Protein backbone atom coordinates (compact mmCIF):
# COMPACT_ATOMS: atom_id res chain seq x y z
CA UNK A 1 0.00 0.00 0.00
CA UNK A 2 1.29 3.48 -0.80
CA UNK A 3 2.28 5.81 2.02
CA UNK A 4 1.69 9.57 1.88
CA UNK A 5 4.54 11.86 2.93
CA UNK A 6 4.01 15.51 3.89
CA UNK A 7 6.09 17.90 1.87
CA UNK A 8 6.26 21.52 0.90
CA UNK A 9 5.09 22.40 -2.58
CA UNK A 10 6.73 25.53 -4.01
CA UNK A 11 5.92 25.53 -7.71
CA UNK A 12 2.92 27.86 -7.45
CA UNK A 13 4.72 30.46 -5.39
CA UNK A 14 7.82 30.42 -7.56
CA UNK A 15 5.82 30.84 -10.76
CA UNK A 16 4.93 34.37 -9.65
CA UNK A 17 8.41 35.42 -10.71
CA UNK A 18 8.35 33.87 -14.18
CA UNK A 19 7.55 37.12 -16.00
CA UNK A 20 10.98 38.66 -15.42
CA UNK A 21 13.25 37.20 -18.06
CA UNK A 22 11.42 34.81 -20.35
CA UNK A 23 10.12 37.57 -22.58
CA UNK A 24 13.60 38.39 -23.86
CA UNK A 25 17.18 37.21 -23.61
CA UNK A 26 19.50 39.32 -21.46
CA UNK A 27 22.61 39.03 -19.32
CA UNK A 28 22.84 37.62 -15.83
CA UNK A 29 21.31 39.83 -13.14
CA UNK A 30 23.72 42.12 -11.31
CA UNK A 31 22.21 42.18 -7.81
CA UNK A 32 22.13 38.47 -6.97
CA UNK A 33 22.95 36.31 -9.95
CA UNK A 34 22.77 33.04 -8.04
CA UNK A 35 19.42 33.58 -6.34
CA UNK A 36 17.05 30.68 -6.90
CA UNK A 37 14.12 33.08 -6.54
CA UNK A 38 15.43 35.39 -9.26
CA UNK A 39 15.40 33.57 -12.61
CA UNK A 40 17.85 34.97 -15.11
CA UNK A 41 18.69 34.56 -18.74
CA UNK A 42 22.02 34.17 -20.53
CA UNK A 43 21.68 34.68 -24.26
CA UNK A 44 23.82 33.20 -26.99
CA UNK A 45 23.68 33.90 -30.72
CA UNK A 46 26.09 32.47 -33.22
CA UNK A 47 28.02 32.88 -36.45
CA UNK A 48 29.52 30.21 -38.65
CA UNK A 49 28.51 26.57 -38.25
CA UNK A 50 27.04 24.25 -40.84
CA UNK A 51 23.67 22.78 -39.75
CA UNK A 52 23.66 18.99 -39.81
CA UNK A 53 20.08 18.63 -40.92
CA UNK A 54 17.63 20.74 -42.86
CA UNK A 55 16.40 23.71 -40.86
CA UNK A 56 12.64 23.68 -40.37
CA UNK A 57 10.43 26.02 -42.36
CA UNK A 58 9.90 28.35 -39.38
CA UNK A 59 13.63 28.71 -38.81
CA UNK A 60 14.23 29.27 -42.53
CA UNK A 61 11.56 31.95 -42.60
CA UNK A 62 13.08 33.67 -39.57
CA UNK A 63 16.53 33.57 -41.19
CA UNK A 64 15.28 34.89 -44.52
CA UNK A 65 13.33 37.72 -42.90
CA UNK A 66 16.04 38.68 -40.43
CA UNK A 67 13.95 37.57 -37.47
CA UNK A 68 15.56 35.85 -34.51
CA UNK A 69 14.28 32.46 -33.39
CA UNK A 70 14.80 32.27 -29.63
CA UNK A 71 15.28 28.87 -28.00
CA UNK A 72 14.92 28.93 -24.22
CA UNK A 73 16.75 26.30 -22.16
CA UNK A 74 16.16 25.95 -18.40
CA UNK A 75 19.19 25.58 -16.14
CA UNK A 76 20.34 26.07 -12.53
CA UNK A 77 22.80 28.95 -12.24
CA UNK A 78 24.63 27.92 -9.07
CA UNK A 79 25.06 24.24 -9.96
CA UNK A 80 28.60 23.59 -11.18
CA UNK A 81 27.78 20.00 -12.14
CA UNK A 82 25.85 21.16 -15.24
CA UNK A 83 28.98 22.80 -16.58
CA UNK A 84 28.85 22.14 -20.37
CA UNK A 85 25.88 24.45 -21.02
CA UNK A 86 27.44 27.16 -18.84
CA UNK A 87 30.79 26.93 -20.59
CA UNK A 88 29.12 26.92 -24.01
CA UNK A 89 27.23 30.11 -23.13
CA UNK A 90 30.21 31.84 -21.51
CA UNK A 91 32.70 30.91 -24.25
CA UNK A 92 30.40 31.94 -27.11
CA UNK A 93 30.00 28.42 -28.50
CA UNK A 94 26.24 28.79 -28.99
CA UNK A 95 26.82 32.06 -30.81
CA UNK A 96 29.40 30.48 -33.08
CA UNK A 97 27.09 27.62 -34.01
CA UNK A 98 23.72 29.34 -34.41
CA UNK A 99 24.01 33.04 -35.32
CA UNK A 100 24.19 32.54 -39.09
CA UNK A 101 20.68 31.08 -38.94
CA UNK A 102 19.33 33.87 -36.70
CA UNK A 103 18.87 31.38 -33.87
CA UNK A 104 19.52 32.54 -30.32
CA UNK A 105 20.06 30.04 -27.49
CA UNK A 106 18.81 31.64 -24.24
CA UNK A 107 19.85 29.88 -21.04
CA UNK A 108 17.17 30.77 -18.48
CA UNK A 109 18.21 30.34 -14.86
CA UNK A 110 15.02 29.51 -13.02
CA UNK A 111 16.43 27.92 -9.87
CA UNK A 112 13.79 25.22 -9.42
CA UNK A 113 12.70 22.08 -11.25
CA UNK A 114 9.09 22.91 -10.37
CA UNK A 115 9.35 26.31 -12.04
CA UNK A 116 11.05 24.78 -15.08
CA UNK A 117 8.18 22.32 -15.41
CA UNK A 118 5.66 25.15 -15.34
CA UNK A 119 7.66 26.99 -18.01
CA UNK A 120 7.91 23.88 -20.20
CA UNK A 121 4.15 23.37 -19.93
CA UNK A 122 3.47 27.02 -20.75
CA UNK A 123 5.80 26.94 -23.76
CA UNK A 124 8.23 29.44 -22.20
CA UNK A 125 11.00 26.82 -22.32
CA UNK A 126 11.71 24.51 -25.25
CA UNK A 127 14.36 22.44 -23.44
CA UNK A 128 15.46 22.12 -19.84
CA UNK A 129 17.89 20.36 -17.53
CA UNK A 130 15.96 18.53 -14.80
CA UNK A 131 16.35 15.92 -12.10
CA UNK A 132 14.38 12.70 -12.21
CA UNK A 133 11.54 13.76 -9.90
CA UNK A 134 10.57 16.97 -11.75
CA UNK A 135 10.95 15.15 -15.05
CA UNK A 136 8.50 12.46 -13.94
CA UNK A 137 6.19 15.04 -12.41
CA UNK A 138 6.00 17.00 -15.65
CA UNK A 139 5.43 13.89 -17.76
CA UNK A 140 2.74 12.67 -15.34
CA UNK A 141 1.03 16.04 -15.69
CA UNK A 142 1.03 15.75 -19.49
CA UNK A 143 3.63 18.35 -20.50
CA UNK A 144 4.79 16.10 -23.36
CA UNK A 145 8.54 16.30 -22.71
CA UNK A 146 10.90 13.43 -23.39
CA UNK A 147 14.41 12.77 -22.14
CA UNK A 148 16.97 13.51 -24.86
CA UNK A 149 20.14 12.60 -22.98
CA UNK A 150 21.65 12.25 -19.54
CA UNK A 151 23.20 15.61 -18.67
CA UNK A 152 25.22 14.68 -15.61
CA UNK A 153 25.75 11.59 -13.47
CA UNK A 154 27.38 11.12 -10.08
CA UNK A 155 28.21 7.87 -8.33
CA UNK A 156 29.30 9.66 -5.13
CA UNK A 157 26.84 12.52 -4.68
CA UNK A 158 24.75 13.01 -2.58
CA UNK A 159 26.17 12.04 0.80
CA UNK A 160 25.11 11.87 4.44
CA UNK A 161 26.74 14.39 6.77
CA UNK A 162 26.97 14.39 10.55
CA UNK A 163 28.59 16.95 12.86
CA UNK A 164 32.36 16.79 13.00
CA UNK A 165 32.18 15.97 16.74
CA UNK A 166 29.31 13.48 16.39
CA UNK A 167 29.66 10.05 17.94
CA UNK A 168 27.76 8.59 14.98
CA UNK A 169 30.20 6.47 12.97
CA UNK A 170 27.89 3.84 11.44
CA UNK A 171 24.67 4.20 9.44
CA UNK A 172 22.94 1.76 11.78
CA UNK A 173 23.29 4.35 14.54
CA UNK A 174 20.87 6.66 12.70
CA UNK A 175 17.87 4.56 13.79
CA UNK A 176 15.73 6.70 16.07
CA UNK A 177 17.46 9.90 15.00
CA UNK A 178 16.36 13.13 13.26
CA UNK A 179 17.47 13.51 9.63
CA UNK A 180 17.02 16.22 6.98
CA UNK A 181 16.52 15.92 3.23
CA UNK A 182 14.58 17.67 0.46
CA UNK A 183 11.51 15.44 0.75
CA UNK A 184 9.90 14.12 -2.41
CA UNK A 185 13.00 14.39 -4.60
CA UNK A 186 15.57 12.05 -6.10
CA UNK A 187 17.80 12.95 -3.14
CA UNK A 188 15.14 11.64 -0.76
CA UNK A 189 15.29 8.26 -2.47
CA UNK A 190 19.08 8.33 -2.50
CA UNK A 191 19.10 8.96 1.25
CA UNK A 192 16.93 5.90 1.79
CA UNK A 193 19.34 3.82 -0.30
CA UNK A 194 22.23 4.94 1.89
CA UNK A 195 20.27 4.25 5.09
CA UNK A 196 19.49 0.75 3.83
CA UNK A 197 23.23 0.02 3.96
CA UNK A 198 22.88 0.04 7.74
CA UNK A 199 19.52 -1.68 7.89
CA UNK A 200 17.65 1.59 8.59
CA UNK A 201 14.24 2.16 6.98
CA UNK A 202 12.08 5.28 6.86
CA UNK A 203 9.93 4.16 9.79
CA UNK A 204 13.07 4.15 11.97
CA UNK A 205 13.79 7.87 11.59
CA UNK A 206 12.17 11.29 11.93
CA UNK A 207 12.53 13.06 8.60
CA UNK A 208 12.56 16.85 8.20
CA UNK A 209 12.12 18.74 4.92
CA UNK A 210 15.29 20.84 5.06
CA UNK A 211 18.20 21.37 2.68
CA UNK A 212 21.31 23.48 2.21
CA UNK A 213 22.20 26.08 4.82
CA UNK A 214 18.87 25.60 6.58
CA UNK A 215 19.69 21.94 7.16
CA UNK A 216 23.26 22.76 8.14
CA UNK A 217 22.07 25.21 10.80
CA UNK A 218 19.74 22.56 12.22
CA UNK A 219 22.57 20.02 12.22
CA UNK A 220 25.07 22.27 13.97
CA UNK A 221 22.49 23.35 16.57
CA UNK A 222 21.68 19.75 17.39
CA UNK A 223 18.07 19.87 16.15
CA UNK A 224 18.89 17.09 13.70
CA UNK A 225 21.56 14.38 13.77
CA UNK A 226 22.25 13.91 10.05
CA UNK A 227 21.61 15.71 6.77
CA UNK A 228 21.81 14.84 3.13
CA UNK A 229 23.95 17.14 0.99
CA UNK A 230 25.39 17.42 -2.52
CA UNK A 231 28.25 19.28 -4.18
CA UNK A 232 29.18 22.07 -4.12
CA UNK A 233 27.74 22.71 -0.64
CA UNK A 234 28.96 19.46 0.89
CA UNK A 235 32.60 20.29 0.20
CA UNK A 236 32.28 23.76 1.68
CA UNK A 237 30.70 22.28 4.81
CA UNK A 238 33.30 19.51 5.09
CA UNK A 239 36.36 21.66 4.41
CA UNK A 240 35.11 24.30 6.85
CA UNK A 241 35.47 21.59 9.48
CA UNK A 242 31.84 21.69 10.61
CA UNK A 243 30.82 18.24 9.41
CA UNK A 244 32.14 14.89 8.26
CA UNK A 245 30.88 12.46 5.61
CA UNK A 246 29.17 9.39 7.02
CA UNK A 247 28.28 7.72 3.69
CA UNK A 248 27.90 8.51 0.01
CA UNK A 249 26.15 7.11 -3.06
CA UNK A 250 29.12 5.04 -4.18
CA UNK A 251 28.40 2.40 -1.56
CA UNK A 252 24.84 1.90 -2.87
CA UNK A 253 25.80 1.50 -6.56
CA UNK A 254 23.34 4.36 -7.11
CA UNK A 255 23.51 7.32 -9.45
CA UNK A 256 22.47 10.93 -9.13
CA UNK A 257 21.18 11.84 -12.58
CA UNK A 258 20.23 15.09 -14.28
CA UNK A 259 18.65 14.88 -17.73
CA UNK A 260 18.00 17.14 -20.70
CA UNK A 261 14.37 17.18 -21.83
CA UNK A 262 12.66 18.78 -24.84
CA UNK A 263 9.01 19.57 -25.46
CA UNK A 264 6.96 17.70 -28.04
CA UNK A 265 6.41 20.78 -30.22
CA UNK A 266 10.10 21.64 -30.27
CA UNK A 267 11.13 18.05 -31.03
CA UNK A 268 8.73 17.92 -33.95
CA UNK A 269 9.49 21.35 -35.41
CA UNK A 270 13.17 21.90 -34.61
CA UNK A 271 14.86 18.56 -34.19
CA UNK A 272 17.84 19.87 -36.12
CA UNK A 273 18.43 22.52 -33.45
CA UNK A 274 18.43 19.84 -30.75
CA UNK A 275 21.06 17.87 -32.67
CA UNK A 276 23.25 20.94 -33.06
CA UNK A 277 22.72 21.88 -29.41
CA UNK A 278 24.00 18.44 -28.36
CA UNK A 279 27.06 18.88 -30.54
CA UNK A 280 27.82 22.21 -28.89
CA UNK A 281 27.53 20.57 -25.46
CA UNK A 282 30.04 17.98 -26.64
CA UNK A 283 32.32 20.75 -27.86
CA UNK A 284 32.16 22.30 -24.37
CA UNK A 285 32.91 18.92 -22.79
CA UNK A 286 35.97 18.50 -25.00
CA UNK A 287 37.13 22.00 -24.15
CA UNK A 288 36.76 21.29 -20.45
CA UNK A 289 38.81 18.10 -20.70
CA UNK A 290 41.66 20.01 -22.35
CA UNK A 291 41.46 23.21 -20.24
CA UNK A 292 40.25 22.22 -16.78
CA UNK A 293 41.95 24.92 -14.72
CA UNK A 294 40.75 27.67 -17.07
CA UNK A 295 37.23 26.24 -16.95
CA UNK A 296 37.29 26.05 -13.15
CA UNK A 297 38.01 29.79 -13.03
CA UNK A 298 35.21 30.52 -15.50
CA UNK A 299 32.70 28.38 -13.63
CA UNK A 300 33.70 29.71 -10.20
CA UNK A 301 32.90 33.25 -11.35
CA UNK A 302 29.88 32.23 -13.41
CA UNK A 303 28.27 30.20 -10.60
CA UNK A 304 29.59 32.34 -7.72
CA UNK A 305 31.27 29.22 -6.34
CA UNK A 306 34.37 28.96 -4.18
CA UNK A 307 37.24 29.01 -6.70
CA UNK A 308 39.63 27.14 -4.44
CA UNK A 309 37.16 24.28 -4.13
CA UNK A 310 36.35 23.86 -7.84
CA UNK A 311 38.47 20.75 -8.28
CA UNK A 312 36.55 19.08 -5.45
CA UNK A 313 33.25 20.11 -6.99
CA UNK A 314 34.02 18.81 -10.45
CA UNK A 315 35.41 15.44 -9.36
CA UNK A 316 31.96 14.27 -8.29
CA UNK A 317 30.13 14.54 -11.63
CA UNK A 318 30.39 13.18 -15.16
CA UNK A 319 28.61 15.20 -17.88
CA UNK A 320 29.21 12.69 -20.69
CA UNK A 321 26.24 12.64 -23.07
CA UNK A 322 24.34 9.40 -23.64
CA UNK A 323 21.42 7.18 -22.64
CA UNK A 324 22.73 3.84 -21.40
CA UNK A 325 20.80 0.90 -19.97
CA UNK A 326 22.40 1.66 -16.60
CA UNK A 327 21.03 5.21 -16.75
CA UNK A 328 17.54 3.94 -17.51
CA UNK A 329 17.65 1.25 -14.88
CA UNK A 330 18.49 3.72 -12.16
CA UNK A 331 15.89 6.22 -13.37
CA UNK A 332 13.36 3.39 -13.07
CA UNK A 333 14.46 2.75 -9.48
CA UNK A 334 13.85 6.40 -8.62
CA UNK A 335 10.46 6.33 -10.32
CA UNK A 336 9.37 3.21 -8.42
CA UNK A 337 10.24 4.88 -5.12
CA UNK A 338 8.43 8.12 -5.95
CA UNK A 339 5.33 6.35 -7.22
CA UNK A 340 5.14 3.90 -4.32
CA UNK A 341 5.31 6.81 -1.86
CA UNK A 342 2.53 8.84 -3.55
CA UNK A 343 5.02 11.48 -4.65
CA UNK A 344 3.69 10.76 -8.15
CA UNK A 345 0.00 9.98 -8.47
CA UNK A 346 -0.08 9.13 -12.18
CA UNK A 347 1.56 5.98 -13.50
CA UNK A 348 4.06 6.52 -16.32
CA UNK A 349 5.10 4.19 -19.14
CA UNK A 350 8.88 4.26 -18.68
CA UNK A 351 9.39 2.80 -22.15
CA UNK A 352 7.96 5.99 -23.63
CA UNK A 353 9.86 8.74 -21.83
CA UNK A 354 13.03 8.73 -23.96
CA UNK A 355 13.77 9.99 -27.47
CA UNK A 356 17.19 8.71 -28.51
CA UNK A 357 16.97 9.86 -32.12
CA UNK A 358 18.81 13.13 -31.50
CA UNK A 359 21.80 11.41 -29.89
CA UNK A 360 21.89 8.98 -32.80
CA UNK A 361 21.83 11.77 -35.38
CA UNK A 362 24.44 13.82 -33.51
CA UNK A 363 26.91 11.06 -32.64
CA UNK A 364 25.79 7.82 -34.27
CA UNK A 365 25.33 6.16 -30.86
CA UNK A 366 23.31 6.47 -27.66
CA UNK A 367 26.15 5.16 -25.49
CA UNK A 368 28.42 7.47 -23.56
CA UNK A 369 31.32 8.42 -25.81
N, C-alpha and C positions, 0 to 999 in steps of 0.2 A: 504494500500500500504506500502511496506517496505521502511524504511529510512536507507540510508547509513551513517555510522559514521566514521570519520577519526581516524585512530589509528596507532600506531607504530607496526611494525611487526619485531620481533627479532630472530625468529627461525633460519633463514639462517645464520646470523652473529654468533650466539652462536654455531652452529654446527661445526664451524671451530675448536673449542677446543675439539671435541669429541674423538680425537685419544689418548689423554693422559692416561686414566685409564681403558678403557674398554677392553684392550687387556689382562690384567691380574689383579688379585686381590691384593691390597696392603693396607697399613695403610693410615689414614688420612694425608693429606699434612701438612707440618710443618710451611710453611710460612704464609698461610692465610686460615686455614681450613674451614672458613665459607663463603668464597667468592663464589658468585653465578656464577662467570665467570670461576671458577676453579673447574670443576667436580672432585670428589674424590671417592675413593672406600674403603669400610670397608669390609674385608673378614671374613667369619666365616665357619669353618669346624667342624664336630662333631664326637661324640664317641659312644654312647651306647643306642640308642632308637630303639624300635621295630617299623618298618613301618606298617601302618594300612592297606595298600593295596599293591598288588603285584607290585614290581618295574618294570618299563618298560624294554624292552630288551636292549635298549641303556645304561640305568643305570646299569643293571646287567653286561653287557659286560665291562663297565668302572670299576666296582667294581672288577670283576674277573681278569682284566688285570692290576689292580693297577692304572688306569687312574682316573683323577679327573674330575667329571662333574660339571662345573661351572654354577650356576644359578645367573643371574644378575637382581637385583631389584632396580628400580629407586626411589630415595627419596630426600628430601630437608634437608640439614644438619642443617640449623639454625632454623628450625621450631620445637618448643617444642611440638606442638600439635600432631605430629605423633610419640609419644613417645614409643609405644610398639616395633616397629622394631629397634629403637635405643637402647633400653634397652636389647633386645634379642641379638643384636650384641655385645654390651659392656659387658654383663654378661656371654657370652659364650653359650647362650642357643641354637643357631643355630649349633654350634660345637657339643654340647652334643647330639643333635638329629640326625645329618646327617653324621658325620665323618665315622662311620662304613661302610657306603655305598659309600665312596669316593665322596660324594656330598659336594660342597662348596657353601654356600650362600654368594654372594658378593653384598653388599649394595653400589650402585653407586650414589654419591651425585652430581647431575647434575644442580641443582639450578634453573631450568626452566621447566614448563610443556611443552613448545614448543620443547625444546631439548629432553625431555623424549619421546615425540611422535616420533621424528625423529629416536631416538634409538630403540624404539619398532618396527617401520616400517622396519628399517635396520636389525633387528634381534640381535642387541647388548644388548637389554634388553628382558627378558622373562616376567617379571612382573614389575609393577610400581604403585606408589601412585600418584594420579592425582586429580585435581579439576574437576568440571563438564565441564567447557568450553574446556580445552584441551582434556578431554575424548571424548566429542562430536566431536571436530575437528578431532581427530585421526580416529574415527569411520566413519565420513563423508568422510574422505580421503581414506578409505578402508584398514586401518591397521589391521582389523580383531580382535581387542581386545574386550573382554567383561568384564563387572563389576562383580567381584567375591564377594565383600563385601563392605559395608561402612567401612571406615578406621577411620574417626573421624567426629563428628557432634558438632556444636555449635549453641545454641539458642540465644546467646548474641553477638557473634562476627560475622561480623565487627560492627563498630560503627561510628558515625559522630562526629568529633571533631571541636571545634571552639577555638579561642584564650581565654586564661583564663580571659582577660579583655574585651572580646567581649560583646557588648550589645545584641547579638542574644541569645534569651532564648527560642524561639519557632521555630519549623520547618517551619512554614508558612513564617517566616521572611527571609528565604533563597531565596524566589522568587526575581529574578533580580540580584542575587549574583554570584560570581565566586567560583566554587567548583572543587576539585581534586579527581580523582579516577583512578585506572588502567583500562582504557577503554577496553571494549570487553571481560571482565571477569565475573565470577560469582559475584565478588564484585561490579561490575558496576550495575548489576541487583539488588543486595541487597541494594545499595544506593538508587535506584529508588523506592524500596519498602518503605524504611524509609521516603523518601521525600513525598511519597503519604500520609503518616500519617498527613501531614500538608497541603494537597491539592496542592502540588507542583509537576509539571510534567517537563519532560526534556526540553521542549520548554521555560520554565520559567527561566532557568539557563544557565550560560556559563560554559561548562565542560572542564577541562584540564586533559591531560593524565599524571598525576604525582602520585607517590606513595612513601611511606617511608620517608627518611630524605629529599629527594628532595621536597616532598609535604609539609613537616613540615617547611622547610626554607621559602617556598612561603607563608605559612600561617602566620608565625611569622613576615614576612616582610610586610604583608598586601597586597600581590599580589592576594591572594585568601582569601575567607571568611570562608571556611569550607573544611575539608578533610575527606576522609574515611580512617579508619585504623583498623588493626587487632592486636591481641596479637602475639608476645610479645611486639611489638613496642608501641602499644597504652598505655600500663601500664607505660612504661618508660617515654613517653611524659607526661602522666597525673601526675605521681608522681614527676616528675621534676618541676611541677607547671607551665608549659608553656601553657597547654591547659586544656579544660574541655570537658566532654562528653555531647553532645546535645541529642543523641538518640542512641539506639542500636537495634539489630535484634529482641530482645525479644518482643518488642511492635508490630512487624509485623507478629508474628507467623511463621517467616521464619527460615531457617536452613542453616548454612554454612557447606557444605559437602565436604569431601575428600574421594575418593574411591580407592580400589585396583583393578587393571585390570591385565589380563593375555592375552598373545597372543594366537592365534588359534593353532599354532603348539605346543606350550608348553602345552596348555590344553589337546590336543589330545594325546601327547606322554608322558607327565609326570604329569598327574592329581594327582597321589599319592603324589608327592612332594608338590603340592599346598595344599592338605589336611593337610599334616604334617606341612607345613609352617604356616597355619592358627592356628594349635594347639600350635605352639611355640609362636605366637602372643598372644594367650589366656594365655599361661603360663606367659608371660611378663606382661600382664594386671593383673593377679592375684598377681604377685610379687609386682607390683606397689601398689595395694590396701592395701597390708600388710606392705609395707616398703616405705611409701611416702617420708619421709624426706631423707632417703638414696637415693632414686631415683631422688629427686630434685637436690641433690648434683652431682650425676652422669650426669644428663641431662644438668645442668648448665655448667659443664666443657665440656661436649661432644658437646654442641651447642653454646658454647661461649656466654651464656646468663647471665643476671644479677642474681646471686645466691639468693640475698635477695628478688627478685621479683618472684621467681619460683612459690610460692603458688598462686599468682595472675594469672600467666600465665596458670597454670594447671586447675584452677577453670572454665575456659571458655569452655573447650572441653571434650567431651565424646568419648573415643575410643572403645566403646563396638562393637563387631563384629555382623553383621547381615544385612539383607535386608528387611526392613519393608515396608508396603504400604505407610506409612508416608514419608519414605526416597524417594521412587519412585515418589510419588506425587510432592514432592518439586523439585526433579531433573527434572521432566516434566515442572514445572513452569519456571525453569532456561532455559531449552531448548526452550520453546516457546518465551521467551524474546530474546534470542540470534538469533533465526531463523527469528523472525519478524523484527529484526534490521539489517539484512544482515550480522551478525557476523558469521553465518553459511550459506553457499549457497546451501548445499545439504540436502534434507529432510531425516530424520532418523526414522526408525520404532522403537519406544521406547519399544515395546513389545519384541524386539529381542536383547537388549543390555546387558541383565543380564544372568549369568549362576550361578544358585543357588545350583547346584549339589555338589559343594565342601563344602559349609557350611553344607548341609544335611549330607554328609558323615562324616564330622569332628565332628558335634555336634548334629545331628539328628533333627535340626530345622533351619529355616532361620531367626527366630525372635531374637532380642537382648536377651542375656542370661547372 
